[in-house]
Amino acid sequence: MTTDYHSHILPNIDDGSDSVETSLKMIKMMKRQGIGTIAATPHFHAHRTDLDDFLEIRSRAYEKLLAESPVVSDIHIGAEVAIEKGISELEDLEKLCLSGTRLILLEPPFSNYSDWIVEEIDDIVNSRRLLPIIAHVNRYMGLYSKSELSGLLSVDAVFQINAEAFESFGTRRFANKLIDSGRDFVFGSDAHNMGDRKPNFDLITKRVSADNIKLSDNILKSALVNDADSEFVF
């Protein structure tokens, strides 16, 4: 089943779903768009939120969904972790990985690019032995220079492409070049609500080949298998 690697479906935890009702509507729309597995990735900012508090709030939000409807199935709970100085040293960082894996969704800053961003990602790979997924990499086209974007794309990571990238020629060209580059990639809707940021994975199924969607899906399958062996390979 197709996997959406990036969503904000958990209710009342960040700027995503504002209620259980909205969450259930989002999930139902995702399933109509062919999504079988959903990564629930609420925002986490280490400088704003204590990790234990975040994990408790996240757990309560998920339990509310489970209590309300049987449509909630095959969801991997994780987080969209803001890359900050020192994030690679955060105690229990592993608890923010997608459940059952060592995949961790990381969001680079939307401010000016700095070398420490790549250094933090490298430390997460080498010191913490986690598998970074760089969130919505297409959004950094207009923020980072070509050389800075090349620096970000040089890290050992999986690169997550938002469905919105396939709406316009420029971002679609960037996404297709990334797909053809041989780097590992995954797709996500980055859905937040049922309004201006509703689930839109249908853009991907219309614009991306079935083979490439399968490659995206296989990242999670491989991570689940490899985690059981405590090994991972890019």
C-alpha positions as CSV (number, residue, x, y, z in Angstrom):
1,M,0.0,0.0,0.0
2,T,1.2,3.5,-0.8
3,T,2.8,5.5,2.1
4,D,2.4,9.1,2.9
5,Y,5.6,10.0,4.8
6,H,4.6,13.4,6.0
7,S,1.3,14.6,7.6
8,H,-0.1,16.5,10.4
9,I,-3.2,14.4,11.1
10,L,-2.9,14.2,14.9
11,P,-5.5,16.5,16.5
12,N,-4.6,19.6,18.6
13,I,-0.9,19.1,18.8
14,D,0.5,21.6,16.3
15,D,-0.7,23.7,13.4
16,G,-2.3,20.7,11.8
17,S,-5.6,19.1,12.5
18,D,-7.7,21.1,15.0
19,S,-10.0,18.3,16.1
20,V,-10.5,14.5,16.0
21,E,-13.3,15.1,13.4
22,T,-10.9,16.9,11.1
23,S,-8.3,14.2,11.5
24,L,-10.8,11.5,10.6
25,K,-11.9,13.5,7.5
26,M,-8.2,13.8,6.5
27,I,-7.6,10.1,6.9
28,K,-10.6,9.2,4.9
29,M,-9.5,11.5,2.1
30,M,-6.0,10.0,2.1
31,K,-7.5,6.5,1.8
32,R,-9.6,7.6,-1.2
33,Q,-6.4,8.9,-2.7
34,G,-4.8,5.4,-2.3
35,I,-2.9,5.9,0.9
36,G,-2.6,2.7,2.9
37,T,0.1,3.8,5.4
38,I,0.3,7.2,7.0
39,A,3.2,8.8,8.9
40,A,1.8,11.1,11.5
41,T,4.6,13.7,12.0
42,P,3.7,16.7,14.2
43,H,6.2,19.5,14.6
44,F,8.8,19.2,17.3
45,H,11.0,22.1,18.3
46,A,13.5,21.2,21.0
47,H,13.9,24.8,22.2
48,R,10.1,25.2,22.7
49,T,9.0,21.8,24.0
50,D,10.3,19.3,26.5
51,L,10.6,15.9,24.8
52,D,8.7,13.9,27.4
53,D,5.9,16.4,27.4
54,F,5.7,16.2,23.6
55,L,5.6,12.4,23.7
56,E,2.8,12.4,26.2
57,I,0.7,14.9,24.2
58,R,1.4,12.9,21.0
59,S,0.3,9.7,22.6
60,R,-2.9,11.2,23.9
61,A,-3.8,12.6,20.5
62,Y,-3.2,9.3,18.9
63,E,-5.3,7.5,21.5
64,K,-8.2,9.9,20.8
65,L,-8.1,8.9,17.1
66,L,-8.1,5.2,18.0
67,A,-11.0,5.6,20.3
68,E,-13.2,7.3,17.7
69,S,-12.9,5.3,14.5
70,P,-11.8,2.0,12.9
71,V,-10.5,3.9,9.9
72,V,-7.4,4.7,11.9
73,S,-5.1,1.9,10.9
74,D,-1.5,1.4,9.8
75,I,-0.3,4.7,11.1
76,H,3.4,5.2,12.1
77,I,3.8,7.9,14.8
78,G,6.8,10.1,14.5
79,A,7.6,13.8,14.3
80,E,8.8,16.6,12.0
81,V,11.9,17.5,14.0
82,A,13.3,21.0,13.5
83,I,17.0,21.0,12.9
84,E,18.5,23.2,15.6
85,K,22.1,23.5,16.9
86,G,22.6,20.6,19.2
87,I,19.6,18.5,18.1
88,S,21.9,15.6,17.3
89,E,22.8,15.4,21.0
90,L,19.2,15.5,22.3
91,E,18.7,12.6,24.8
92,D,16.1,10.1,23.5
93,L,16.1,11.6,20.1
94,E,15.3,8.1,18.8
95,K,11.8,8.3,20.3
96,L,10.9,10.8,17.5
97,C,11.6,8.2,14.8
98,L,8.7,6.7,12.9
99,S,7.4,3.9,15.1
100,G,9.1,0.6,14.4
101,T,12.0,2.2,12.4
102,R,15.1,4.4,12.7
103,L,13.7,6.8,10.2
104,I,13.5,10.4,11.5
105,L,11.9,13.3,9.6
106,L,14.1,16.4,9.9
107,E,13.1,19.9,8.9
108,P,15.9,22.2,7.9
109,P,15.6,25.9,9.0
110,F,13.7,28.3,6.6
111,S,16.3,30.9,7.6
112,N,19.7,31.4,6.0
113,Y,21.6,28.2,5.2
114,S,24.6,27.4,7.5
115,D,27.2,24.6,7.5
116,W,26.0,23.5,11.0
117,I,22.8,22.2,9.4
118,V,24.7,19.5,7.5
119,E,26.9,18.9,10.5
120,E,23.9,18.1,12.7
121,I,22.5,15.8,10.0
122,D,25.8,14.0,9.7
123,D,26.0,13.6,13.5
124,I,22.5,12.1,13.6
125,V,23.6,9.6,11.0
126,N,27.0,8.7,12.3
127,S,26.6,9.2,16.1
128,R,23.0,8.3,16.6
129,R,22.8,5.7,13.8
130,L,19.4,7.1,12.6
131,L,18.1,7.4,9.0
132,P,17.2,11.0,8.3
133,I,14.5,12.0,6.0
134,I,14.8,15.6,4.9
135,A,11.4,17.1,4.9
136,H,9.8,18.9,1.9
137,V,13.2,19.4,0.2
138,N,11.5,21.1,-2.8
139,R,10.6,24.1,-0.6
140,Y,14.3,25.1,-0.2
141,M,14.6,26.0,-3.9
142,G,13.7,29.6,-3.3
143,L,15.4,29.9,0.0
144,Y,18.9,28.4,-0.5
145,S,21.3,29.3,-3.2
146,K,22.2,26.5,-5.7
147,S,25.5,25.8,-3.8
148,E,23.7,25.7,-0.5
149,L,21.0,23.4,-1.8
150,S,23.7,21.2,-3.2
151,G,25.2,21.0,0.2
152,L,21.9,19.9,1.7
153,L,21.5,17.3,-1.0
154,S,25.0,15.9,-0.3
155,V,24.1,14.5,3.1
156,D,23.4,10.7,3.6
157,A,19.7,10.9,3.9
158,V,16.4,10.2,2.2
159,F,14.8,13.2,0.6
160,Q,11.1,13.8,1.1
161,I,9.2,15.5,-1.8
162,N,5.9,17.2,-1.2
163,A,3.0,16.6,-3.5
164,E,2.8,20.3,-4.2
165,A,6.2,20.0,-6.0
166,F,4.3,18.5,-9.0
167,E,2.0,21.5,-9.4
168,S,4.3,23.8,-11.3
169,F,7.0,23.3,-13.9
170,G,10.0,24.6,-11.9
171,T,9.4,22.5,-8.8
172,R,8.3,19.5,-10.9
173,R,11.6,19.7,-12.8
174,F,13.5,19.8,-9.5
175,A,11.6,16.9,-8.1
176,N,12.1,14.8,-11.3
177,K,15.9,15.6,-11.3
178,L,16.1,14.5,-7.7
179,I,14.3,11.3,-8.5
180,D,16.5,10.6,-11.5
181,S,19.7,11.4,-9.5
182,G,19.9,8.0,-7.8
183,R,19.3,9.5,-4.3
184,D,16.8,7.8,-2.0
185,F,13.5,9.7,-2.0
186,V,10.0,9.5,-0.5
187,F,6.7,11.3,-1.1
188,G,4.4,13.1,1.3
189,S,1.3,15.3,1.3
190,D,2.3,17.4,4.3
191,A,-1.4,17.7,4.9
192,H,-2.5,20.0,7.7
193,N,-6.3,20.4,7.4
194,M,-9.3,20.0,5.1
195,G,-8.9,23.5,3.7
196,D,-5.9,25.1,2.0
197,R,-3.6,22.3,3.1
198,K,-5.8,19.2,2.6
199,P,-4.5,15.8,1.6
200,N,-3.2,16.1,-2.0
201,F,-1.4,12.8,-2.7
202,D,-3.4,12.5,-5.9
203,L,-1.0,15.0,-7.4
204,I,1.7,12.4,-7.0
205,T,-0.2,9.5,-8.4
206,K,-1.1,11.6,-11.5
207,R,2.5,12.9,-12.1
208,V,4.8,10.1,-10.8
209,S,5.3,6.7,-12.3
210,A,4.1,3.6,-10.4
211,D,7.6,2.4,-10.2
212,N,8.9,5.5,-8.5
213,I,6.0,5.4,-6.0
214,K,7.0,1.9,-5.3
215,L,10.6,3.0,-4.6
216,S,9.2,5.5,-2.1
217,D,7.1,2.9,-0.4
218,N,10.0,0.5,-0.2
219,I,12.0,2.9,2.1
220,L,9.6,2.2,5.0
221,K,9.4,-1.5,4.2
222,S,13.2,-1.7,4.2
223,A,13.5,0.3,7.4
224,L,11.1,-2.0,9.2
225,V,13.1,-5.1,8.1
226,N,16.5,-3.5,8.8
227,D,15.5,-2.2,12.2
228,A,14.8,-5.8,13.4
229,D,18.5,-6.5,12.6
230,S,19.8,-3.2,14.1
231,E,21.4,-2.4,10.8
232,F,20.6,0.0,8.0
233,V,22.0,0.8,4.6
234,F,21.3,3.7,2.3
